[in-house]
Amino acid sequence: MKKIAITLAVIALLLSGAALWGVSQATLKVEIRDALTMPADTQPAEFERLMALLDHNALRGTVFDSNVTGNPADYTILRYTLRVRNNGLIPAKMLETLVVPVSGDVLCYSQQDAQGQDVNQPLILSPSQEMDLHCYLLTRRELHPVRELRLTYYVWGHPFLVKVTYG
């Protein structure tokens, strides 16, 4: 009986150690690949879609400045690409990227919204997997693309935040 109790205690200790190691490895590896600059006047359909959503308060994203003046030639859509890798043992759920705005930024929205996908379906990154994650920013044309991006995600219901800077 004593041998069984010791064996079970050792197994419990090993499983606890593996769980703690898995949680300690829950931080995703994030690398910014690039920032693609797309003048809004070369993307007229996307610009009009965003303006219509903004006018009706129906945009699924973060609005920094709802007062859009001028025409599409005054704006740029920046697409930031992040390579995200999950080195942990637990899936990372509800991945979302947000740009920290500077003066002149209008709105930030996700790749799901840009690609017409259901934004209510969370992005999940399985263990040992990697993916490219896109974040879109509508901003004034004369502004530079240097921004801080914040990637948020959940592991076992606990929130995590990774900050990276492009530029």
C-alpha positions as CSV (number, residue, x, y, z in Angstrom):
1,M,0.0,0.0,0.0
2,K,2.9,2.3,0.8
3,K,4.5,1.8,-2.6
4,I,1.2,2.6,-4.4
5,A,0.9,5.9,-2.3
6,I,4.5,6.9,-3.1
7,T,4.0,6.0,-6.8
8,L,0.8,8.1,-7.0
9,A,2.5,11.0,-5.1
10,V,5.4,10.9,-7.6
11,I,3.0,10.9,-10.6
12,A,1.0,13.8,-9.1
13,L,4.2,15.7,-8.6
14,L,5.3,15.1,-12.2
15,L,1.9,16.1,-13.6
16,S,2.0,19.3,-11.5
17,G,5.4,20.1,-12.7
18,A,4.3,19.5,-16.3
19,A,1.3,21.8,-15.8
20,L,3.4,24.5,-14.3
21,W,5.9,24.3,-17.1
22,G,3.0,24.4,-19.6
23,V,1.7,27.6,-18.0
24,S,5.1,29.2,-17.8
25,Q,5.5,28.6,-21.6
26,A,2.2,30.2,-22.3
27,T,3.8,33.4,-23.7
28,L,3.5,33.5,-27.4
29,K,6.5,34.3,-29.6
30,V,5.6,37.3,-31.7
31,E,7.6,38.8,-34.5
32,I,6.4,41.7,-36.7
33,R,7.0,40.7,-40.3
34,D,6.1,43.9,-42.2
35,A,3.7,46.8,-42.5
36,L,2.1,47.1,-46.0
37,T,1.1,50.6,-46.9
38,M,-2.0,50.8,-49.1
39,P,-3.1,54.3,-50.1
40,A,-6.9,54.5,-49.5
41,D,-7.5,55.9,-53.0
42,T,-6.1,52.6,-54.4
43,Q,-8.6,50.7,-52.2
44,P,-11.8,52.7,-52.9
45,A,-14.2,49.8,-52.1
46,E,-12.6,49.1,-48.7
47,F,-12.5,52.9,-47.8
48,E,-16.2,53.3,-48.7
49,R,-17.0,50.2,-46.7
50,L,-15.2,51.5,-43.7
51,M,-16.8,55.0,-44.0
52,A,-20.3,53.5,-44.2
53,L,-19.7,51.3,-41.1
54,L,-18.2,54.3,-39.3
55,D,-21.2,56.5,-40.2
56,H,-23.6,53.8,-38.8
57,N,-21.6,53.0,-35.7
58,A,-21.4,49.5,-37.0
59,L,-17.6,49.0,-37.3
60,R,-16.2,45.9,-35.6
61,G,-12.9,47.4,-34.4
62,T,-11.6,50.3,-32.4
63,V,-12.4,53.8,-33.5
64,F,-9.8,56.4,-32.5
65,D,-11.3,59.4,-34.3
66,S,-14.7,59.3,-35.9
67,N,-14.3,62.7,-37.6
68,V,-13.0,61.7,-41.1
69,T,-12.4,64.8,-43.2
70,G,-11.1,65.0,-46.7
71,N,-11.2,62.3,-49.3
72,P,-9.5,58.8,-49.8
73,A,-6.4,60.5,-51.1
74,D,-5.8,61.9,-47.6
75,Y,-5.7,58.4,-46.0
76,T,-3.7,55.2,-45.9
77,I,-4.6,51.7,-44.8
78,L,-1.7,50.0,-43.1
79,R,-1.7,46.2,-42.8
80,Y,0.6,44.9,-40.1
81,T,1.6,41.3,-40.3
82,L,2.7,39.5,-37.1
83,R,4.1,35.9,-37.1
84,V,2.8,34.3,-33.9
85,R,4.1,31.0,-32.5
86,N,2.7,29.0,-29.6
87,N,5.6,27.2,-27.9
88,G,3.4,26.2,-25.0
89,L,1.4,23.0,-24.4
90,I,-1.9,24.8,-24.2
91,P,-3.9,26.4,-27.0
92,A,-4.0,30.2,-27.0
93,K,-7.5,31.5,-27.6
94,M,-9.1,34.7,-28.7
95,L,-6.0,36.2,-30.3
96,E,-6.5,39.9,-31.1
97,T,-4.2,42.7,-32.1
98,L,-4.6,46.4,-31.5
99,V,-2.5,49.3,-32.5
100,V,-1.6,51.9,-30.0
101,P,-2.8,55.1,-31.8
102,V,-1.0,58.3,-32.6
103,S,-2.7,61.6,-33.5
104,G,-4.2,61.1,-37.0
105,D,-5.1,57.5,-36.6
106,V,-8.8,56.8,-37.4
107,L,-9.5,53.2,-36.7
108,C,-8.1,49.7,-36.2
109,Y,-9.8,46.5,-37.3
110,S,-9.0,42.8,-37.5
111,Q,-8.2,40.5,-40.4
112,Q,-11.5,38.8,-39.8
113,D,-13.4,42.0,-40.5
114,A,-11.1,42.8,-43.5
115,Q,-11.7,39.4,-45.0
116,G,-15.4,39.3,-44.4
117,Q,-15.2,36.5,-41.8
118,D,-17.3,36.1,-38.7
119,V,-15.6,38.2,-36.0
120,N,-17.4,36.2,-33.3
121,Q,-15.4,33.1,-34.2
122,P,-12.3,33.4,-32.0
123,L,-8.8,32.9,-33.4
124,I,-7.1,29.9,-31.7
125,L,-3.5,29.0,-32.0
126,S,-2.8,25.3,-31.1
127,P,0.4,24.2,-29.3
128,S,3.5,24.1,-31.5
129,Q,1.7,26.0,-34.3
130,E,2.4,29.3,-35.8
131,M,0.3,31.7,-37.9
132,D,0.4,35.1,-39.6
133,L,-2.0,37.5,-37.9
134,H,-2.9,40.8,-39.6
135,C,-4.1,44.0,-38.1
136,Y,-5.4,46.9,-40.2
137,L,-5.1,50.6,-39.4
138,L,-6.8,53.5,-41.2
139,T,-4.6,56.6,-40.7
140,R,-3.7,59.9,-42.3
141,R,-1.5,59.5,-45.4
142,E,1.4,61.6,-44.2
143,L,2.0,59.6,-41.0
144,H,4.7,57.0,-40.6
145,P,3.9,53.3,-39.9
146,V,5.9,53.1,-36.6
147,R,3.5,51.9,-34.0
148,E,3.3,49.8,-30.9
149,L,1.0,46.8,-31.3
150,R,-0.6,44.8,-28.5
151,L,-1.5,41.2,-28.9
152,T,-3.9,39.8,-26.4
153,Y,-4.9,36.2,-25.9
154,Y,-6.2,33.8,-23.3
155,V,-4.7,30.6,-21.9
156,W,-7.0,28.6,-19.6
157,G,-9.2,31.7,-19.2
158,H,-6.3,33.9,-18.1
159,P,-5.5,37.0,-20.2
160,F,-2.0,37.6,-21.6
161,L,-0.5,40.7,-23.3
162,V,2.5,40.9,-25.6
163,K,3.7,44.3,-26.8
164,V,5.8,44.7,-30.0
165,T,6.9,47.8,-31.9
166,Y,7.1,48.1,-35.7
167,G,9.9,50.3,-36.9
